[in-house]
Amino acid sequence: MALTGIQIYKLLPQTNCKDCGFPTCLAFAMKLAAKQVELSSCPHVNDAAKAQLAEASEPPVRLISVKSNGYDVQAGNEVVLFRHEKTFYHKPGVFLRVRDDESPETIKAEITEAAGFQVNYVGRDLVLDGFAVEAVTGDVNKFTAAIAAVRDVTHRPIILMSHDPAHISAGLRLLDGEHPLICGADANNWATMGDLAKQHGAALVVVADTLDGLTDLAEKLKDKGINDLVLAPTTHHLGTTLTLNTQIRRLALKKNFRPLGYPIMTLASHAPDPAYEAMLAAQAIAKYAGFIVLGHFQPEVVYPLLVLRENIYTDPQKPIQVKPGLYEINNPKADDPVLVTTNFSITYFSVANEVEGSGLPAWLLVTDAEGMSVLTAWAAGKFDAERIAKAVKEFGVADKVSRKRIVIPGHVALLSGELEEELPGWEIRVGPREAVDIPAFMKQVLT
């Protein structure tokens, strides 16, 4: 059972030294009970107390890492059911599955296309996190040949998918020095799979079709000293998957039920068709998978899945931002206009993409508005004439242009008079309200 804040407090030094960053030991104890700090933050707790507090200081969902050659895909360590309560920290890893009944040449071609997929979304590169190799032929040599084919193309992390310990053992030897994910341990092979995971330092996926089955296997493996586990409910129905994933997450977070305190894997690759697979993967991103395996690579499907993941796993209290500064678009010259916007990433890319697409040159001055959009920043006092003028001086705009002409967003037209006072000698123009209207404005008004 989890310890209460008062029970934890009784095991602490009770000196109120503040070395942990909190004013009192009681305050630290309450945070520790809520899983919001780590026990290591207290430098004075003795070894006897550490042993008793070990469980209380563990995160409700264990952090699992799948590593290879500089890549590291992490899942777990989440402490809330809904991101608005705090935030989600570790984006679910999205993996593409290949099967060992495909030829190495076919696998290489598929992996090359998938590994080369990269889309820039509001300043962030969206890519697949890794690949899974599934044994379906029963031939160990074909399984290892498939793994080798993947490794010939990419060094991203790998999930080994087989219920035959002989296949997993051969795959682990081939990936010696890496930390792949083994999928998976079931009621028949769990002991051998556990030994392989322990021997190679790999995380192990527990596979069962019920909560009781997952709990039983997790407890058995925990007793064997295997702590790095992932839970994979073997259901591929949208309703059942949602129910099981939610129950696992709630039991781990709300009840501190340790046997289910591990990340979840969703094998969307086992869905009956690609459309159902995409729906299952989208649901898994939202509720509550740590690893997702796809069976088909379709850029038009992968892209929205990765965008969905990015949006859900962005801290709602910390908007995506770009670096403030003066940006050049379409090789502007000294007499080209200066457009102003905020450093909210979506606002920046909306404006920049419209200007770039028009082919018209311009300078884009991005002010520090703490990641807020134009109207939000103006309402919060983070985007005003003083800040715009400060950015003009900070980034040396006057040294880059010969015609001192600056265009502010139409939504803040009322700032034009104040900005004329802040920037004497500058021509202040009011631009359109929407980014989509900027090209026409530049052609009709600024040329």
C-alpha positions as CSV (number, residue, x, y, z in Angstrom):
1,M,0.0,0.0,0.0
2,A,1.1,3.6,-0.7
3,L,2.2,5.6,2.3
4,T,0.4,8.8,3.2
5,G,2.1,12.1,3.5
6,I,2.1,11.9,7.3
7,Q,3.6,8.4,7.2
8,I,6.3,9.6,4.9
9,Y,7.0,12.7,7.1
10,K,7.6,10.4,10.1
11,L,10.5,8.8,8.2
12,L,12.1,12.0,7.1
13,P,14.8,13.9,9.2
14,Q,12.2,16.5,10.1
15,T,14.8,19.3,10.2
16,N,13.1,21.6,7.7
17,C,16.5,22.3,6.2
18,K,15.0,23.3,2.8
19,D,17.7,21.5,0.9
20,C,15.0,19.7,-1.0
21,G,13.6,22.9,-2.3
22,F,10.5,22.9,0.0
23,P,10.0,25.0,3.1
24,T,9.3,22.1,5.4
25,C,9.8,18.3,5.5
26,L,6.0,18.0,5.7
27,A,5.6,19.9,2.4
28,F,8.1,17.6,0.8
29,A,6.4,14.5,2.2
30,M,3.1,15.6,0.8
31,K,4.7,16.1,-2.7
32,L,6.4,12.7,-2.4
33,A,3.1,11.0,-1.5
34,A,1.5,12.7,-4.6
35,K,4.4,11.3,-6.8
36,Q,5.4,14.9,-7.7
37,V,9.0,14.7,-6.5
38,E,11.6,12.1,-6.1
39,L,13.1,10.8,-2.8
40,S,16.6,11.7,-4.0
41,S,15.7,15.4,-3.6
42,C,16.2,14.9,0.1
43,P,20.0,14.5,0.7
44,H,19.6,13.7,4.4
45,V,17.3,10.7,4.5
46,N,19.0,7.7,6.1
47,D,19.3,4.2,4.5
48,A,16.7,2.6,6.7
49,A,14.1,5.2,5.8
50,K,15.1,4.9,2.1
51,A,14.2,1.3,2.1
52,Q,10.8,2.0,3.6
53,L,10.2,4.9,1.3
54,A,11.3,3.1,-1.9
55,E,7.8,2.2,-2.9
56,A,6.4,5.6,-2.1
57,S,9.0,7.3,-4.2
58,E,8.5,5.1,-7.3
59,P,6.4,6.7,-10.1
60,P,3.0,5.1,-10.5
61,V,3.9,4.1,-14.1
62,R,7.4,2.8,-14.5
63,L,9.6,4.5,-17.1
64,I,10.7,2.2,-19.9
65,S,13.4,3.0,-22.4
66,V,14.1,1.2,-25.7
67,K,17.6,2.2,-26.9
68,S,19.9,1.8,-29.9
69,N,22.8,3.7,-31.3
70,G,22.0,7.1,-29.8
71,Y,18.2,6.7,-30.1
72,D,16.1,6.4,-27.0
73,V,12.3,5.9,-27.0
74,Q,10.8,6.3,-23.5
75,A,7.3,5.6,-22.2
76,G,5.9,5.7,-18.7
77,N,6.3,8.0,-15.7
78,E,3.0,9.6,-16.3
79,V,1.2,10.8,-13.2
80,V,-2.2,12.1,-14.4
81,L,-5.2,10.7,-16.4
82,F,-5.8,14.0,-18.2
83,R,-3.2,16.3,-19.5
84,H,-5.0,19.4,-18.3
85,E,-4.4,18.2,-14.7
86,K,-0.7,18.6,-15.2
87,T,0.7,17.4,-18.6
88,F,1.9,14.2,-20.3
89,Y,5.6,13.9,-20.6
90,H,6.6,10.9,-22.7
91,K,5.1,10.7,-26.2
92,P,4.1,7.1,-27.2
93,G,6.7,5.6,-29.5
94,V,5.2,4.8,-32.9
95,F,6.8,1.7,-34.6
96,L,6.3,0.2,-38.0
97,R,6.1,-3.6,-38.1
98,V,7.7,-5.8,-40.8
99,R,7.3,-9.6,-41.0
100,D,9.8,-12.3,-41.6
101,D,7.8,-13.8,-44.4
102,E,8.9,-10.9,-46.6
103,S,12.2,-11.0,-48.5
104,P,15.1,-8.9,-47.1
105,E,14.9,-6.8,-50.3
106,T,11.2,-6.0,-49.7
107,I,11.9,-5.2,-46.1
108,K,14.8,-2.9,-47.0
109,A,12.6,-1.0,-49.5
110,E,9.8,-0.6,-47.0
111,I,12.1,0.5,-44.2
112,T,13.9,2.9,-46.4
113,E,10.7,4.7,-47.3
114,A,9.4,4.7,-43.7
115,A,12.8,5.8,-42.2
116,G,13.0,8.6,-44.7
117,F,9.6,10.0,-43.7
118,Q,10.0,13.4,-42.0
119,V,7.6,16.3,-41.9
120,N,8.2,19.6,-40.2
121,Y,5.2,20.5,-38.1
122,V,5.3,24.0,-36.4
123,G,9.1,23.7,-36.1
124,R,9.2,20.1,-35.0
125,D,10.3,17.1,-37.1
126,L,7.8,14.3,-37.1
127,V,9.3,10.9,-37.7
128,L,8.6,7.2,-36.9
129,D,10.4,6.2,-33.7
130,G,11.5,2.7,-34.6
131,F,10.6,-0.6,-36.2
132,A,9.2,-4.0,-35.1
133,V,10.1,-7.3,-36.6
134,E,7.5,-10.1,-36.2
135,A,8.2,-13.8,-36.6
136,V,5.4,-15.5,-38.6
137,T,7.3,-18.2,-40.5
138,G,8.6,-20.2,-37.6
139,D,12.1,-20.1,-39.2
140,V,14.7,-18.5,-36.9
141,N,17.0,-17.8,-39.9
142,K,14.3,-15.8,-41.6
143,F,13.6,-13.9,-38.4
144,T,17.2,-12.9,-38.0
145,A,17.5,-12.1,-41.7
146,A,14.6,-9.7,-41.3
147,I,16.2,-8.0,-38.3
148,A,19.5,-7.7,-40.3
149,A,17.6,-6.1,-43.2
150,V,16.2,-3.5,-40.9
151,R,19.6,-2.8,-39.4
152,D,21.1,-2.4,-42.9
153,V,18.8,0.6,-43.4
154,T,18.4,2.2,-40.0
155,H,19.7,2.2,-36.4
156,R,16.4,3.2,-34.8
157,P,15.2,1.0,-31.9
158,I,13.6,-2.4,-32.6
159,I,10.8,-4.4,-31.1
160,L,11.3,-8.2,-31.4
161,M,7.9,-9.9,-31.8
162,S,7.7,-13.6,-31.2
163,H,6.3,-16.0,-28.6
164,D,9.2,-18.5,-29.4
165,P,12.1,-17.9,-27.0
166,A,14.5,-19.4,-29.6
167,H,13.6,-16.6,-32.0
168,I,13.9,-13.9,-29.3
169,S,17.3,-15.3,-28.2
170,A,18.6,-15.2,-31.7
171,G,17.4,-11.7,-32.2
172,L,18.9,-10.5,-29.0
173,R,22.3,-11.9,-30.0
174,L,22.1,-10.1,-33.3
175,L,21.3,-6.8,-31.4
176,D,23.9,-7.3,-28.8
177,G,24.7,-4.0,-27.0
178,E,21.3,-2.5,-27.7
179,H,18.2,-2.4,-25.5
180,P,15.3,-3.7,-27.7
181,L,11.8,-4.4,-26.5
182,I,10.8,-8.1,-26.4
183,C,7.2,-8.9,-27.3
184,G,6.2,-11.0,-25.7
185,A,5.8,-13.1,-22.5
186,D,2.5,-15.1,-22.2
187,A,1.2,-17.8,-19.8
188,N,3.3,-20.5,-21.6
189,N,6.7,-18.9,-22.1
190,W,7.0,-16.2,-19.4
191,A,9.7,-17.9,-17.3
192,T,12.1,-18.3,-20.3
193,M,11.3,-14.9,-21.7
194,G,11.9,-13.4,-18.3
195,D,15.3,-15.1,-18.2
196,L,16.2,-13.7,-21.7
197,A,15.1,-10.2,-20.7
198,K,17.1,-10.3,-17.5
199,Q,20.2,-11.7,-19.3
200,H,20.2,-9.0,-22.0
201,G,18.9,-6.1,-20.0
202,A,15.9,-5.7,-22.3
203,A,12.3,-4.6,-21.5
204,L,9.7,-7.3,-21.7
205,V,6.1,-7.1,-23.0
206,V,3.5,-9.0,-21.1
207,V,0.7,-10.3,-23.3
208,A,-2.7,-11.4,-22.0
209,D,-6.4,-10.8,-22.9
210,T,-7.6,-9.8,-19.4
211,L,-6.5,-7.6,-16.5
212,D,-6.2,-10.7,-14.3
213,G,-3.9,-12.3,-16.9
214,L,-1.7,-9.3,-17.1
215,T,-1.6,-8.9,-13.4
216,D,-0.6,-12.5,-12.8
217,L,2.2,-12.5,-15.3
218,A,3.5,-9.1,-14.1
219,E,3.7,-10.4,-10.5
220,K,5.5,-13.6,-11.5
221,L,8.0,-11.7,-13.6
222,K,8.5,-9.1,-10.8
223,D,9.2,-12.0,-8.4
224,K,11.9,-13.1,-10.8
225,G,13.6,-9.7,-10.6
226,I,12.3,-8.4,-13.9
227,N,11.2,-4.8,-13.4
228,D,11.1,-3.3,-16.9
229,L,7.7,-4.5,-18.2
230,V,5.2,-3.3,-20.8
231,L,1.6,-4.4,-20.8
232,A,-0.1,-5.5,-24.0
233,P,-3.8,-6.4,-23.8
234,T,-4.5,-8.8,-26.7
235,T,-7.7,-7.1,-27.8
236,H,-8.1,-5.3,-31.1
237,H,-11.7,-4.1,-30.6
238,L,-11.9,-0.3,-30.2
239,G,-14.3,-0.5,-27.2
240,T,-12.5,-3.3,-25.4
241,T,-9.1,-1.7,-25.9
242,L,-10.3,1.6,-24.6
243,T,-11.8,0.0,-21.5
244,L,-8.7,-2.1,-20.7
245,N,-6.3,0.8,-21.3
246,T,-8.3,3.1,-19.1
247,Q,-8.7,0.5,-16.3
248,I,-4.9,-0.1,-16.4
249,R,-4.1,3.6,-16.2
250,R,-6.7,4.3,-13.5
251,L,-5.6,1.4,-11.3
252,A,-1.9,2.4,-11.6
253,L,-2.6,6.1,-10.8
254,K,-5.6,6.2,-8.6
255,K,-5.1,2.9,-6.7
256,N,-1.3,2.7,-6.9
257,F,-1.8,-0.9,-8.0
258,R,1.8,-1.9,-8.7
259,P,1.3,-5.0,-10.9
260,L,-0.3,-2.7,-13.5
261,G,2.1,0.3,-13.1
262,Y,3.7,-0.1,-16.4
263,P,3.4,1.5,-19.9
264,I,0.9,0.0,-22.3
265,M,1.5,-1.4,-25.8
266,T,-1.2,-1.3,-28.5
267,L,-0.6,-3.7,-31.4
268,A,-2.6,-1.8,-34.0
269,S,-0.8,-4.0,-36.6
270,H,-3.1,-6.9,-35.7
271,A,-6.2,-4.9,-36.7
272,P,-8.3,-6.5,-39.5
273,D,-7.7,-3.7,-42.1
274,P,-5.6,-0.5,-42.5
275,A,-8.5,1.8,-41.8
276,Y,-9.4,0.1,-38.5
277,E,-5.6,0.1,-37.7
278,A,-5.5,3.9,-38.0
279,M,-8.5,4.3,-35.7
280,L,-7.0,1.9,-33.2
281,A,-3.7,3.8,-33.3
282,A,-5.4,7.2,-32.9
283,Q,-7.4,6.0,-29.9
284,A,-4.2,4.5,-28.4
285,I,-2.4,7.8,-28.6
286,A,-5.1,9.5,-26.7
287,K,-5.8,6.6,-24.2
288,Y,-3.1,5.6,-23.0
289,A,-0.5,3.7,-25.0
290,G,3.2,4.1,-24.4
291,F,4.2,2.0,-27.5
292,I,2.1,1.6,-30.7
293,V,2.9,-0.8,-33.5
294,L,1.6,-0.1,-37.0
295,G,1.3,-2.7,-39.7
296,H,1.2,-0.4,-42.7
297,F,3.2,2.6,-43.8
298,Q,1.0,5.2,-45.4
299,P,2.3,8.8,-45.1
300,E,-1.2,10.2,-45.3
301,V,-2.1,8.1,-42.2
302,V,1.2,8.4,-40.3
303,Y,1.3,12.2,-40.5
304,P,-2.1,12.9,-38.8
305,L,-1.2,10.3,-36.1
306,L,2.0,12.0,-35.3
307,V,0.4,15.5,-35.3
308,L,-2.3,14.1,-32.9
309,R,0.5,12.8,-30.7
310,E,2.3,16.1,-30.8
311,N,-0.8,18.1,-29.9
312,I,-1.7,15.8,-27.0
313,Y,1.8,15.7,-25.6
314,T,2.4,19.4,-25.7
315,D,2.2,21.0,-22.3
316,P,-1.0,23.0,-22.4
317,Q,0.6,25.6,-20.1
318,K,3.6,26.0,-22.3
319,P,2.7,26.8,-25.9
320,I,5.1,25.7,-28.7
321,Q,7.4,28.7,-29.4
322,V,9.9,29.8,-32.0
323,K,12.9,31.8,-31.2
324,P,12.3,35.6,-31.3
325,G,14.4,37.4,-34.0
326,L,14.4,38.8,-37.5
327,Y,13.8,36.2,-40.2
328,E,14.4,36.6,-43.9
329,I,11.8,35.3,-46.3
330,N,12.4,35.0,-50.0
331,N,15.8,36.9,-49.8
332,P,14.5,40.3,-48.8
333,K,16.4,43.5,-49.7
334,A,16.9,46.7,-47.8
335,D,13.7,48.3,-49.2
336,D,11.4,45.3,-48.5
337,P,8.7,45.5,-45.8
338,V,9.1,44.4,-42.2
339,L,6.1,42.3,-40.9
340,V,5.6,41.8,-37.2
341,T,4.1,38.8,-35.4
342,T,4.5,36.9,-32.1
343,N,6.6,33.8,-31.3
344,F,3.6,31.4,-31.0
345,S,4.8,28.7,-33.3
346,I,1.5,28.2,-35.2
347,T,1.2,32.0,-35.7
348,Y,4.7,32.2,-37.0
349,F,4.4,29.4,-39.4
350,S,1.0,30.6,-40.7
351,V,2.5,34.0,-41.5
352,A,5.8,32.7,-42.8
353,N,4.2,30.0,-45.0
354,E,1.9,32.5,-46.6
355,V,4.7,35.0,-47.4
356,E,7.0,32.3,-48.6
357,G,4.3,30.8,-50.8
358,S,3.6,34.2,-52.4
359,G,7.2,34.5,-53.6
360,L,7.3,38.1,-52.2
361,P,10.4,39.1,-50.2
362,A,9.9,40.4,-46.7
363,W,11.5,40.6,-43.2
364,L,9.6,38.9,-40.5
365,L,10.1,40.3,-37.0
366,V,9.1,37.8,-34.3
367,T,8.7,39.3,-30.9
368,D,8.8,37.5,-27.6
369,A,5.2,37.2,-26.5
370,E,5.9,34.1,-24.3
371,G,4.5,31.8,-26.9
372,M,1.1,33.5,-27.2
373,S,-0.9,34.2,-30.3
374,V,-1.4,37.9,-31.4
375,L,-4.7,38.5,-29.7
376,T,-4.0,36.5,-26.7
377,A,-0.6,38.2,-26.2
378,W,-2.2,41.6,-26.7
379,A,-4.9,40.9,-24.1
380,A,-2.3,39.7,-21.7
381,G,-0.1,42.7,-22.1
382,K,2.7,40.7,-23.8
383,F,2.4,42.2,-27.3
384,D,2.3,46.0,-27.3
385,A,4.1,49.0,-28.9
386,E,6.8,49.0,-26.3
387,R,7.7,45.3,-26.9
388,I,7.6,45.7,-30.7
389,A,9.9,48.7,-30.5
390,K,12.2,46.8,-28.2
391,A,12.4,44.0,-30.7
392,V,13.2,46.4,-33.5
393,K,16.1,47.7,-31.6
394,E,17.2,44.4,-30.1
395,F,17.5,42.7,-33.5
396,G,19.0,45.7,-35.4
397,V,16.1,46.0,-37.9
398,A,17.1,49.6,-38.7
399,D,20.5,48.4,-39.8
400,K,19.0,45.9,-42.3
401,V,16.4,48.1,-44.0
402,S,16.7,51.4,-45.9
403,R,13.0,52.1,-45.9
404,K,11.7,52.2,-42.4
405,R,8.3,50.5,-42.9
406,I,6.8,48.1,-40.5
407,V,3.5,46.2,-40.7
408,I,1.6,45.2,-37.6
409,P,-1.2,42.6,-37.5
410,G,-4.7,43.9,-38.3
411,H,-6.0,42.5,-35.0
412,V,-3.9,45.1,-33.1
413,A,-4.5,48.1,-35.3
414,L,-5.0,50.3,-32.3
415,L,-1.3,49.9,-31.5
416,S,-0.3,52.0,-34.6
417,G,-0.4,55.4,-32.9
418,E,1.6,54.2,-29.8
419,L,4.1,52.5,-32.1
420,E,4.7,55.7,-34.0
421,E,5.7,57.3,-30.8
422,E,8.0,54.4,-29.9
423,L,9.6,54.4,-33.3
424,P,9.8,58.0,-34.6
425,G,10.7,58.1,-38.3
426,W,9.1,54.8,-39.0
427,E,6.1,54.3,-41.3
428,I,3.6,52.2,-39.4
429,R,1.2,50.2,-41.6
430,V,-1.7,48.0,-40.4
431,G,-1.8,44.7,-42.2
432,P,-4.7,42.2,-42.6
433,R,-6.2,40.3,-39.7
434,E,-5.7,36.8,-41.2
435,A,-2.4,35.4,-42.5
436,V,-4.1,34.1,-45.6
437,D,-4.7,37.7,-46.7
438,I,-1.1,38.8,-46.4
439,P,0.0,38.0,-50.0
440,A,-2.8,40.1,-51.5
441,F,-2.0,42.9,-49.0
442,M,1.6,42.9,-50.0
443,K,0.9,43.0,-53.7
444,Q,-1.9,45.6,-53.5
445,V,-0.7,47.9,-50.7
446,L,3.1,47.5,-50.2
447,T,4.3,47.4,-53.7
